[in-house]
């Protein structure tokens, strides 16, 4: 399966990207190279390979799940750039 110009335009639209003709052509080339590589990988015999959740071993990488005292209201607002008596104050983003 080869990536077409329409495929590139569709993906760019989904990603909200505006591509020049040169960028679209380069992206098409890159996507086709990726698909060719995936086809090469598909030729490998993986019947004896166990499925993985992670590429590397991650045992012991997680911290213990321990309960702690929550921040007090005053401590939570201490470093706020702007705060009301009870809340963080942020600039309006919806008009």
LUMBAZA-642835 format. One line per field, with one value per residue: residue number from 1; residue in one letter; x, z, y of N, C-alpha, C in turn. Coordinates in pm, whole numbers, plus 50000, padded with zeros to 5 digits. Each point is the difference from the previous one (the first is absolute). Layout:
# LUMBAZA-642835
pos: NUM,... $
code: a,... $
nc1: X,... $
nc3: Z,... $
nc2: Y,... $
cac1: X,... $
cac3: Z,... $
cac2: Y,... $
cc1: X,... $
cc3: Z,... $
cc2: Y,... $
***
This chain:
# LUMBAZA-642835
pos: 1,2,3,4,5,6,7,8,9,10,11,12,13,14,15,16,17,18,19,20,21,22,23,24,25,26,27,28,29,30,31,32,33,34,35,36,37,38,39,40,41,42,43,44,45,46,47,48,49,50,51,52,53,54,55,56,57,58,59,60,61,62,63,64,65,66,67,68,69,70,71,72,73,74,75,76,77,78,79,80,81,82,83,84,85,86,87,88,89,90,91,92,93,94,95 $
code: x,x,x,x,x,x,x,x,x,x,x,x,x,x,x,x,x,x,x,x,x,x,x,x,x,x,x,x,x,x,x,x,x,x,x,x,x,x,x,x,x,x,x,x,x,x,x,x,x,x,x,x,x,x,x,x,x,x,x,x,x,x,x,x,x,x,x,x,x,x,x,x,x,x,x,x,x,x,x,x,x,x,x,x,x,x,x,x,x,x,x,x,x,x,x $
nc1: 50085,49979,50066,49882,49992,49893,50077,50101,49917,49950,50119,50044,49885,50014,50126,49910,50062,50070,50002,50122,50003,50110,49941,49892,50080,50069,49886,49955,50117,49998,49872,50034,50106,49920,49907,50100,50043,49875,49996,50118,49957,49898,50113,50028,50058,49885,49987,50131,49958,50026,49870,50026,50000,50129,50073,50011,50079,49886,50030,49937,49935,49903,49955,50017,49885,50041,49917,49972,50036,49879,50026,50040,49888,50058,50049,49882,49955,50096,50016,49872,50010,49875,49949,49880,49911,49927,50030,50053,50060,49929,50073,49905,49953,49881,49968 $
nc3: 50000,49907,50062,49983,49905,49967,50023,49937,49906,50002,50010,49908,49939,50029,49962,49920,49901,49969,49899,49972,49869,50028,50103,49924,49900,50085,50050,49877,49966,50107,49978,49873,50042,50084,49905,49920,50099,50020,49867,50009,50102,49917,49933,50117,50040,50051,49950,50020,49955,50130,50002,49975,50125,50030,49933,50110,50081,50065,50039,50107,49893,50065,50046,50129,50004,50047,50101,49969,50087,49966,49899,50087,50023,50109,50024,49963,50066,50078,49902,50019,49869,50005,50114,50005,50089,49903,49892,49905,49970,49889,49893,49960,49964,50052,49882 $
nc2: 49881,50087,50096,50054,50091,49929,49891,50060,50042,49876,49943,50083,49974,49870,50022,50055,49933,50107,49915,50040,50018,50070,50058,50013,50034,50076,50044,50009,50051,50078,50025,50009,50068,50061,50010,50036,50076,50042,50006,50057,50073,50016,49999,50057,49887,50038,49876,50009,50117,50019,50024,50128,50046,49975,50086,50072,49934,50009,49877,50039,50042,49939,50113,49984,49942,50118,50000,50125,50088,50042,50080,50087,50062,50043,49877,49955,50104,49950,49914,50023,50026,49954,50040,49948,50028,49941,50073,49922,50111,49974,50033,50080,49881,50012,50052 $
cac1: 49915,50079,49934,49971,49989,49874,50025,50079,49910,49905,50071,50035,49877,49969,50098,49987,50125,49999,50126,50029,50010,50127,49986,49909,50073,50097,49925,49956,50119,50032,49897,50020,50118,49958,49920,50091,50072,49905,49983,50120,49985,49894,50054,50072,49927,49988,49916,50059,50022,49892,49952,50053,49932,50102,50118,50104,49952,49973,49973,50067,50007,49889,50011,49897,49876,49985,49917,50067,49911,49985,50044,49900,49948,50096,50120,49967,49991,50118,50081,49916,50033,49889,49902,49891,50013,49982,50021,50097,49942,50064,49943,49883,50036,49878,49932 $
cac3: 50000,49989,50043,49887,50034,50074,50136,50068,50025,50103,50129,50032,50044,50135,50091,49984,49943,49865,49940,49863,49910,50028,50129,49981,49925,50093,50096,49927,49987,50133,50039,49918,50054,50124,49964,49945,50113,50073,49921,50023,50133,49992,49944,50104,50073,50140,50068,50130,50076,50094,49992,50104,50032,49992,49927,50099,50130,50084,50139,50100,49955,50055,50143,50081,50011,50140,50025,50065,50034,49888,50023,50061,49907,49995,49929,49859,49939,50034,49882,49888,49954,50038,50069,50077,50135,49999,49870,49907,49905,49870,49899,49928,49871,49919,49996 $
cac2: 50119,50122,50123,50089,50142,50018,49953,50102,50113,49958,49997,50138,50065,49951,50060,50145,50050,50054,49959,50042,49885,49933,49932,49887,49898,49942,49920,49881,49916,49948,49904,49880,49931,49936,49883,49899,49940,49916,49878,49921,49941,49901,49878,49926,49897,50041,49902,49967,50122,50025,50140,50089,50125,50105,49955,49971,49953,50117,49961,50083,50138,50077,50030,49938,50077,50034,50117,50112,50111,50093,50138,50088,50100,50110,49955,49984,50133,50078,50032,50041,50134,50086,49917,50057,49944,49856,49938,50054,50094,49982,50089,49950,49943,49991,50129 $
cc1: 50089,49915,49983,49998,49873,50014,50074,49911,49902,50066,50036,49878,49963,50092,49996,50132,49976,50137,50016,50008,50128,49993,49910,50070,50103,49931,49952,50115,50035,49900,50013,50121,49964,49919,50086,50076,49908,49974,50121,49991,49894,50047,50072,49909,49999,49915,50054,50023,49879,49955,50050,49904,50094,50122,50112,49936,49981,49974,50080,50007,49893,50021,49888,49880,49973,49914,50081,49896,49987,50054,49888,49957,50101,50126,49974,49998,50126,50080,49917,50037,49891,49894,49895,50016,49992,50047,50121,49928,50079,49938,49882,50045,49879,49931,49854 $
cc3: 50000,50042,49879,50048,50080,50145,50081,50034,50112,50139,50043,50049,50141,50104,49996,49954,49861,49941,49861,49913,50025,50130,49988,49926,50089,50101,49935,49986,50134,50042,49920,50047,50129,49969,49940,50111,50078,49923,50017,50135,49999,49943,50104,50066,50147,50080,50139,50088,50087,49989,50119,50027,49982,49929,50096,50130,50092,50146,50095,49963,50064,50148,50074,50009,50148,50014,50073,50033,49879,50036,50070,49895,49982,49923,49850,49929,50019,49877,49879,49957,50036,50064,50065,50140,50000,49873,49928,49907,49871,49900,49930,49864,49907,50006,49975 $
cc2: 50124,50119,50091,50145,50026,49955,50105,50121,49968,50003,50142,50076,49956,50064,50152,50063,50055,49971,50061,49874,49921,49922,49878,49887,49930,49909,49870,49901,49934,49893,49871,49921,49927,49873,49889,49929,49907,49870,49908,49930,49890,49867,49915,49898,50040,49902,49965,50122,50027,50146,50081,50114,50117,49941,49961,49954,50121,49964,50087,50147,50088,50026,49929,50093,50025,50123,50106,50105,50091,50139,50078,50104,50114,49961,49986,50136,50084,50044,50041,50140,50101,49912,50087,49942,49848,49930,50059,50096,49988,50097,49933,49948,49985,50134,49982 $
***
